[in-house]
Amino acid sequence: MHTRVHEFSWPDRVVVGAIGLPGARTFYLQVRAGTQIVSIALEKQQSALLAENIDEILDQLITVKGNPFSVPTGTPVELVDNDPLEAVQEQFRAGAMSLGWDPSTAQIVIEAHPLTDDEFDPDADADDESFDEDGAIESEMLLVRMPVGTARAFAKRTREIVAAGRPMCPLCGFPMDADGHICTLPEV
C-alpha cells in the first residue's frame, strides 16, 4: 500500500475553522504553504482535544528546568489569525490523530490519518478505495510541524472556534438549538 503524505514543515498558515451554522458545523484543519493548501475534516471533539493537548505540551515545556526553547505563555499578537478558511476542498475526514514534540526543530507535530471505511461506513464497498498507477491501494496522511508560537496561536483560535457554537442551557447543560430546546433536567 502506498501512502501519500501531505507534509508541511514550516507552514505559512495552520488553523482550525468551521463552516455552517451552529449545531450543523463542519470543522476543518487547514494548512497552507505557498500555494499548497490541504483541508481535512475534523469532529468538534477532535478539534477541542487538539487545542487542549497542544496547550498542555507547551505548558509542560515551560516548566522543564533548563529548557532551551522559548515557549510563549500566551498567544503572540503577531501570530493571531482570525481570517476565515481559504477555499476548502476536503482531502479526507480525520480518524486517528497523533500529537508530539520534535526537540530537534522545536516544533509541535500533528499527524492525521483518514477515517477508515470500517470506521466511517461498515457497509462500505472495497470498490470505493483509491488506487495508484500500479493498482495498489493508496492511503494518505497529513503531517504538520509548527513552531511553538504558531502552535499557541493555533490552540487559542481552535478553542474560540469550538466555543462559538450553540449556547449551553443553564439548567441542563446541553446545547440549545435555534429552533427550540427541550430541557432534560438531571434527576436529583
Backbone as CSV, one residue per row, in Angstrom:
resi,resn,N_x,N_y,N_z,CA_x,CA_y,CA_z,C_x,C_y,C_z
1,MET,0.846,-1.174,0.000,0.000,0.000,0.000,0.894,1.241,0.000
2,HIS,0.607,2.177,-0.838,1.334,3.433,-0.950,0.625,4.497,-0.110
3,THR,1.383,5.276,0.659,0.797,6.344,1.465,1.243,7.692,0.910
4,ARG,0.278,8.510,0.547,0.554,9.870,0.089,0.588,10.766,1.325
5,VAL,1.728,11.399,1.566,1.897,12.238,2.749,1.817,13.710,2.341
6,HIS,0.873,14.427,2.940,0.768,15.874,2.760,1.593,16.468,3.903
7,GLU,2.826,16.859,3.610,3.741,17.287,4.664,3.978,18.792,4.613
8,PHE,3.890,19.403,5.793,4.135,20.835,5.953,5.117,21.003,7.104
9,SER,6.343,21.405,6.788,7.362,21.539,7.827,7.375,22.917,8.470
10,TRP,7.170,23.976,7.725,7.097,25.339,8.253,5.947,26.030,7.538
11,PRO,4.696,25.674,7.888,3.553,26.214,7.139,3.404,27.722,7.290
12,ASP,2.876,28.344,6.227,2.549,29.763,6.272,1.319,29.987,7.142
13,ARG,0.435,28.993,7.145,-0.811,29.112,7.902,-1.277,27.720,8.318
14,VAL,-1.691,27.595,9.576,-2.307,26.361,10.060,-3.396,26.775,11.051
15,VAL,-4.655,26.428,10.707,-5.798,26.855,11.512,-6.878,25.784,11.521
16,VAL,-7.738,25.880,12.521,-8.993,25.141,12.512,-10.082,26.174,12.279
17,GLY,-11.014,25.853,11.402,-12.155,26.721,11.139,-13.392,25.857,10.984
18,ALA,-14.533,26.502,10.933,-15.797,25.768,10.807,-16.644,26.414,9.732
19,ILE,-17.384,25.572,9.044,-18.314,26.037,8.016,-19.698,25.528,8.397
20,GLY,-20.683,26.410,8.317,-22.054,26.031,8.631,-22.557,26.751,9.859
21,LEU,-23.829,26.525,10.149,-24.472,27.152,11.299,-24.231,26.331,12.562
22,PRO,-24.196,26.991,13.730,-24.032,26.243,14.980,-25.037,25.096,15.075
23,GLY,-24.536,23.954,15.449,-25.367,22.757,15.519,-25.247,21.904,14.268
24,ALA,-24.748,22.505,13.172,-24.575,21.777,11.911,-23.267,22.203,11.241
25,ARG,-22.257,22.497,12.060,-20.977,22.948,11.509,-20.079,21.765,11.159
26,THR,-19.248,21.981,10.148,-18.194,21.041,9.819,-16.882,21.738,10.130
27,PHE,-16.035,21.069,10.899,-14.749,21.629,11.301,-13.663,21.144,10.357
28,TYR,-12.716,22.028,10.060,-11.608,21.696,9.167,-10.290,22.131,9.780
29,LEU,-9.295,21.288,9.641,-7.911,21.650,9.901,-7.350,22.008,8.535
30,GLN,-6.934,23.265,8.376,-6.442,23.730,7.083,-4.994,24.197,7.234
31,VAL,-4.153,23.727,6.313,-2.737,24.061,6.327,-2.352,24.589,4.949
32,ARG,-1.552,25.675,4.953,-1.095,26.239,3.677,0.381,26.563,3.768
33,ALA,1.088,26.221,2.691,2.477,26.631,2.486,2.554,27.060,1.027
34,GLY,2.778,28.354,0.798,2.774,28.865,-0.569,1.400,28.678,-1.183
35,THR,1.345,27.983,-2.308,0.062,27.744,-2.985,-0.542,26.386,-2.630
36,GLN,0.186,25.564,-1.868,-0.327,24.247,-1.474,-1.232,24.407,-0.256
37,ILE,-2.487,23.997,-0.407,-3.451,24.041,0.694,-4.058,22.659,0.859
38,VAL,-4.119,22.193,2.098,-4.778,20.928,2.411,-5.777,21.194,3.534
39,SER,-6.994,20.695,3.342,-8.053,20.817,4.351,-8.564,19.427,4.676
40,ILE,-8.575,19.096,5.971,-9.146,17.815,6.384,-10.273,18.088,7.370
41,ALA,-11.321,17.302,7.268,-12.470,17.457,8.159,-12.166,16.815,9.505
42,LEU,-12.595,17.497,10.570,-12.427,17.011,11.933,-13.771,17.012,12.635
43,GLU,-13.886,16.224,13.658,-15.029,16.315,14.560,-14.769,17.476,15.516
44,LYS,-15.812,18.028,16.056,-15.672,19.122,17.019,-14.811,18.677,18.200
45,GLN,-15.031,17.463,18.683,-14.282,16.952,19.826,-12.805,16.787,19.484
46,GLN,-12.497,16.357,18.258,-11.096,16.240,17.840,-10.428,17.613,17.866
47,SER,-11.145,18.621,17.388,-10.608,19.986,17.367,-10.323,20.463,18.785
48,ALA,-11.278,20.257,19.676,-11.122,20.705,21.064,-9.959,19.984,21.751
49,LEU,-9.854,18.671,21.565,-8.769,17.907,22.182,-7.413,18.295,21.620
50,LEU,-7.363,18.583,20.342,-6.119,19.004,19.716,-5.617,20.285,20.375
51,ALA,-6.497,21.275,20.524,-6.117,22.551,21.162,-5.684,22.326,22.608
52,GLU,-6.458,21.543,23.334,-6.161,21.284,24.748,-4.806,20.596,24.904
53,ASN,-4.543,19.591,24.083,-3.296,18.834,24.195,-2.082,19.644,23.739
54,ILE,-2.252,20.498,22.738,-1.147,21.372,22.321,-0.781,22.305,23.468
55,ASP,-1.787,22.910,24.087,-1.507,23.799,25.224,-0.836,23.039,26.369
56,GLU,-1.248,21.805,26.619,-0.632,21.001,27.690,0.839,20.738,27.404
57,ILE,1.153,20.378,26.158,2.555,20.132,25.789,3.379,21.404,25.977
58,LEU,2.857,22.529,25.476,3.594,23.794,25.589,3.762,24.215,27.045
59,ASP,2.712,24.031,27.854,2.794,24.378,29.270,3.814,23.494,30.000
60,GLN,3.888,22.230,29.631,4.871,21.330,30.241,6.288,21.738,29.859
61,LEU,6.474,22.153,28.606,7.800,22.568,28.157,8.305,23.783,28.932
62,ILE,7.390,24.681,29.283,7.772,25.884,30.034,8.352,25.505,31.398
63,THR,7.834,24.418,31.997,8.255,24.029,33.347,9.534,23.196,33.380
64,VAL,10.032,22.772,32.216,11.238,21.946,32.178,12.446,22.793,32.575
65,LYS,13.150,22.329,33.586,14.312,23.070,34.080,15.400,23.088,33.002
66,GLY,15.931,24.272,32.731,16.977,24.416,31.720,16.452,24.307,30.293
67,ASN,15.159,24.522,30.115,14.536,24.412,28.790,15.167,25.434,27.837
68,PRO,15.754,24.957,26.741,16.394,25.881,25.804,15.405,26.533,24.829
69,PHE,14.138,26.132,24.897,13.142,26.628,23.952,12.393,27.817,24.544
70,SER,12.158,28.809,23.726,11.414,29.986,24.158,9.940,29.755,23.856
71,VAL,9.229,29.195,24.825,7.819,28.851,24.650,6.959,29.971,25.228
72,PRO,6.127,30.594,24.388,5.285,31.680,24.911,4.191,31.143,25.831
73,THR,3.874,31.921,26.884,2.800,31.523,27.787,1.438,31.896,27.213
74,GLY,1.412,32.872,26.325,0.179,33.297,25.673,0.388,33.348,24.169
75,THR,-0.637,33.808,23.476,-0.564,33.885,22.021,0.167,35.151,21.595
76,PRO,1.265,35.003,20.858,1.947,36.187,20.340,0.997,36.957,19.412
77,VAL,0.830,38.253,19.661,-0.154,39.058,18.935,0.086,39.033,17.422
78,GLU,1.337,38.967,17.011,1.635,38.954,15.574,1.239,37.641,14.897
79,LEU,0.908,36.617,15.685,0.521,35.324,15.117,-0.985,35.065,15.178
80,VAL,-1.749,36.010,15.714,-3.206,35.859,15.774,-3.744,35.797,14.344
81,ASP,-4.569,34.801,14.074,-5.154,34.603,12.743,-6.653,34.420,12.909
82,ASN,-7.420,35.472,12.628,-8.874,35.399,12.720,-9.538,35.393,11.349
83,ASP,-8.751,35.192,10.305,-9.304,35.166,8.954,-10.083,33.876,8.727
84,PRO,-11.065,33.932,7.817,-11.820,32.708,7.520,-10.952,31.684,6.797
85,LEU,-11.466,30.472,6.729,-10.787,29.427,5.968,-10.665,29.866,4.511
86,GLU,-9.619,29.408,3.862,-9.470,29.662,2.442,-10.339,28.628,1.718
87,ALA,-10.356,28.646,0.395,-11.189,27.714,-0.378,-10.989,26.288,0.156
88,VAL,-12.072,25.689,0.619,-11.991,24.363,1.243,-12.334,23.273,0.237
89,GLN,-11.381,22.385,0.033,-11.613,21.149,-0.710,-11.153,20.037,0.229
90,GLU,-12.122,19.318,0.779,-11.806,18.301,1.788,-10.950,17.193,1.189
91,GLN,-9.771,17.011,1.771,-8.858,15.959,1.337,-9.301,14.612,1.891
92,PHE,-9.640,14.613,3.187,-10.178,13.419,3.830,-10.754,13.816,5.182
93,ARG,-11.501,12.900,5.795,-12.039,13.092,7.142,-11.085,12.386,8.096
94,ALA,-10.629,13.117,9.121,-9.625,12.579,10.041,-10.203,11.488,10.927
95,GLY,-9.447,10.447,11.069,-9.745,9.371,12.010,-8.715,9.456,13.122
96,ALA,-7.720,8.573,13.073,-6.661,8.570,14.084,-5.765,9.791,13.912
97,MET,-5.436,10.395,15.046,-4.525,11.542,15.048,-3.497,11.340,16.143
98,SER,-2.309,11.903,15.925,-1.295,11.879,16.976,-0.672,13.264,17.073
99,LEU,-0.140,13.527,18.241,0.428,14.825,18.532,1.745,14.594,19.248
100,GLY,2.761,15.359,18.869,4.051,15.165,19.510,4.890,16.420,19.513
101,TRP,6.104,16.272,19.994,7.063,17.367,20.116,8.376,16.914,19.498
102,ASP,8.926,17.744,18.610,10.207,17.453,17.986,11.228,18.439,18.550
103,PRO,12.064,18.003,19.512,13.023,18.926,20.125,14.123,19.375,19.169
104,SER,14.369,18.606,18.107,15.435,18.987,17.181,15.065,20.229,16.365
105,THR,13.770,20.475,16.183,13.324,21.657,15.442,12.473,22.591,16.299
106,ALA,12.219,22.220,17.545,11.364,22.979,18.466,9.983,23.197,17.858
107,GLN,9.383,22.099,17.382,8.068,22.180,16.748,7.103,21.149,17.316
108,ILE,5.832,21.552,17.345,4.737,20.631,17.628,4.468,19.868,16.336
109,VAL,4.226,18.569,16.442,3.996,17.733,15.262,2.599,17.114,15.352
110,ILE,1.805,17.325,14.303,0.468,16.732,14.207,0.469,15.745,13.050
111,GLU,-0.008,14.541,13.306,-0.243,13.551,12.254,-1.727,13.241,12.243
112,ALA,-2.304,13.228,11.057,-3.721,12.876,10.916,-3.854,11.845,9.812
113,HIS,-4.593,10.807,10.115,-4.849,9.730,9.155,-6.341,9.710,8.852
114,PRO,-6.702,9.299,7.639,-8.127,9.287,7.289,-8.913,8.272,8.100
115,LEU,-10.174,8.589,8.255,-11.118,7.659,8.839,-11.146,6.443,7.928
116,THR,-11.055,5.253,8.480,-11.093,4.065,7.628,-12.528,3.789,7.207
117,ASP,-12.679,3.058,6.131,-14.023,2.717,5.651,-14.830,2.024,6.731
118,ASP,-14.166,1.164,7.526,-14.867,0.458,8.595,-15.374,1.416,9.663
119,GLU,-14.583,2.465,9.967,-14.998,3.448,10.963,-16.100,4.346,10.424
120,PHE,-15.976,4.700,9.145,-16.906,5.646,8.535,-18.217,4.978,8.126
121,ASP,-18.114,3.836,7.439,-19.292,3.133,6.943,-19.012,1.636,6.940
122,PRO,-19.514,0.918,7.928,-19.227,-0.513,7.996,-19.720,-1.287,6.777
123,ASP,-20.658,-0.734,6.024,-21.175,-1.408,4.829,-20.467,-0.955,3.560
124,ALA,-19.358,-0.208,3.692,-18.674,0.350,2.517,-18.093,-0.764,1.655
125,ASP,-18.081,-0.521,0.360,-17.513,-1.430,-0.625,-16.018,-1.207,-0.742
126,ALA,-15.260,-2.240,-0.982,-13.831,-2.091,-1.245,-13.614,-1.347,-2.557
127,ASP,-14.645,-1.278,-3.412,-14.534,-0.563,-4.687,-14.361,0.935,-4.492
128,ASP,-14.636,1.445,-3.294,-14.524,2.872,-3.037,-13.092,3.301,-2.734
129,GLU,-12.135,2.368,-2.673,-10.748,2.694,-2.366,-10.114,3.477,-3.511
130,SER,-9.085,4.260,-3.191,-8.281,4.944,-4.196,-7.111,4.038,-4.541
131,PHE,-6.759,3.984,-5.809,-5.664,3.142,-6.257,-4.614,3.987,-6.955
132,ASP,-3.337,3.605,-6.787,-2.286,4.314,-7.508,-2.100,3.700,-8.888
133,GLU,-1.074,4.164,-9.626,-0.860,3.708,-11.004,-0.605,2.212,-11.104
134,ASP,-0.038,1.610,-10.058,0.293,0.187,-10.071,-0.860,-0.690,-9.600
135,GLY,-2.002,-0.077,-9.288,-3.156,-0.830,-8.825,-3.145,-1.106,-7.332
136,ALA,-2.160,-0.558,-6.623,-2.093,-0.752,-5.169,-3.023,0.256,-4.492
137,ILE,-3.573,-0.148,-3.351,-4.443,0.758,-2.605,-3.602,1.926,-2.095
138,GLU,-4.107,3.125,-2.292,-3.399,4.326,-1.869,-4.097,4.931,-0.654
139,SER,-3.320,5.222,0.368,-3.865,5.928,1.525,-3.159,7.272,1.605
140,GLU,-3.567,8.075,2.548,-2.920,9.369,2.701,-2.884,9.758,4.158
141,MET,-2.063,10.748,4.450,-1.967,11.277,5.805,-1.505,12.724,5.723
142,LEU,-1.770,13.453,6.796,-1.325,14.833,6.914,-0.272,14.881,8.017
143,LEU,0.852,15.522,7.724,1.928,15.691,8.687,2.259,17.175,8.750
144,VAL,2.034,17.780,9.920,2.244,19.219,10.092,3.219,19.442,11.239
145,ARG,4.223,20.257,10.987,5.176,20.673,12.020,5.046,22.182,12.149
146,MET,4.792,22.653,13.379,4.652,24.098,13.566,5.431,24.568,14.779
147,PRO,6.041,25.745,14.664,6.797,26.295,15.784,5.894,26.617,16.969
148,VAL,6.510,26.795,18.131,5.754,26.949,19.375,4.813,28.148,19.378
149,GLY,5.221,29.277,18.829,4.342,30.457,18.793,3.124,30.201,17.929
150,THR,3.343,29.603,16.773,2.239,29.257,15.876,1.315,28.252,16.549
151,ALA,1.894,27.293,17.263,1.094,26.278,17.960,0.222,26.917,19.031
152,ARG,0.772,27.893,19.761,-0.001,28.564,20.801,-1.158,29.336,20.174
153,ALA,-0.897,30.034,19.053,-1.955,30.778,18.354,-2.998,29.817,17.782
154,PHE,-2.553,28.683,17.258,-3.448,27.662,16.715,-4.406,27.174,17.804
155,ALA,-3.874,26.867,18.978,-4.692,26.349,20.082,-5.729,27.381,20.516
156,LYS,-5.326,28.629,20.630,-6.248,29.693,21.052,-7.385,29.843,20.049
157,ARG,-7.048,29.936,18.767,-8.084,30.093,17.739,-9.020,28.885,17.750
158,THR,-8.464,27.695,17.867,-9.279,26.479,17.849,-10.272,26.476,19.006
159,ARG,-9.827,26.841,20.202,-10.741,26.916,21.355,-11.866,27.912,21.087
160,GLU,-11.539,29.050,20.487,-12.553,30.068,20.180,-13.553,29.560,19.140
161,ILE,-13.080,28.865,18.120,-13.960,28.320,17.077,-14.899,27.285,17.683
162,VAL,-14.362,26.403,18.508,-15.186,25.362,19.148,-16.237,26.004,20.054
163,ALA,-15.848,27.026,20.805,-16.762,27.674,21.754,-17.826,28.525,21.076
164,ALA,-17.660,28.828,19.801,-18.599,29.701,19.090,-19.853,28.962,18.622
165,GLY,-20.081,27.794,19.115,-21.248,27.005,18.713,-22.512,27.430,19.431
166,ARG,-23.420,26.494,19.547,-24.700,26.763,20.194,-24.518,27.096,21.666
167,PRO,-25.338,28.015,22.185,-25.244,28.329,23.623,-25.706,27.130,24.454
168,MET,-25.139,27.033,25.652,-25.481,25.933,26.546,-26.664,26.324,27.429
169,CYS,-27.552,25.389,27.676,-28.699,25.608,28.555,-28.185,25.742,29.990
170,PRO,-28.564,26.812,30.688,-28.083,26.991,32.055,-28.678,25.971,33.034
171,LEU,-29.768,25.307,32.650,-30.409,24.341,33.541,-29.865,22.931,33.374
172,CYS,-29.800,22.458,32.108,-29.395,21.066,31.901,-27.968,20.929,31.374
173,GLY,-27.394,22.028,30.848,-26.023,21.975,30.359,-25.864,21.455,28.944
174,PHE,-26.968,21.119,28.280,-26.896,20.649,26.899,-27.037,21.825,25.939
175,PRO,-26.520,21.687,24.697,-26.637,22.781,23.728,-28.101,23.060,23.382
176,MET,-28.390,24.354,23.187,-29.742,24.767,22.799,-29.768,25.012,21.292
177,ASP,-30.792,24.482,20.630,-30.958,24.687,19.201,-31.665,26.008,18.941
178,ALA,-31.458,26.561,17.749,-32.108,27.820,17.373,-33.618,27.651,17.255
179,ASP,-34.064,26.448,16.902,-35.500,26.211,16.715,-36.179,25.653,17.967
180,GLY,-35.544,25.768,19.109,-36.162,25.320,20.358,-35.284,24.366,21.132
181,HIS,-35.661,24.153,22.388,-34.867,23.292,23.256,-35.784,22.629,24.272
182,ILE,-35.707,21.329,24.337,-36.440,20.595,25.350,-35.429,20.285,26.436
183,CYS,-35.591,20.942,27.560,-34.652,20.818,28.647,-34.861,19.500,29.379
184,THR,-33.801,18.752,29.504,-33.863,17.499,30.245,-33.050,17.679,31.522
185,LEU,-33.734,18.115,32.555,-33.077,18.349,33.836,-32.593,17.040,34.412
186,PRO,-31.385,17.045,34.970,-30.906,15.819,35.603,-31.751,15.484,36.813
187,GLU,-31.958,14.172,37.007,-32.747,13.743,38.157,-31.945,13.916,39.434
188,VAL,-32.640,14.305,40.479,-31.984,14.566,41.769,-32.197,13.399,42.695
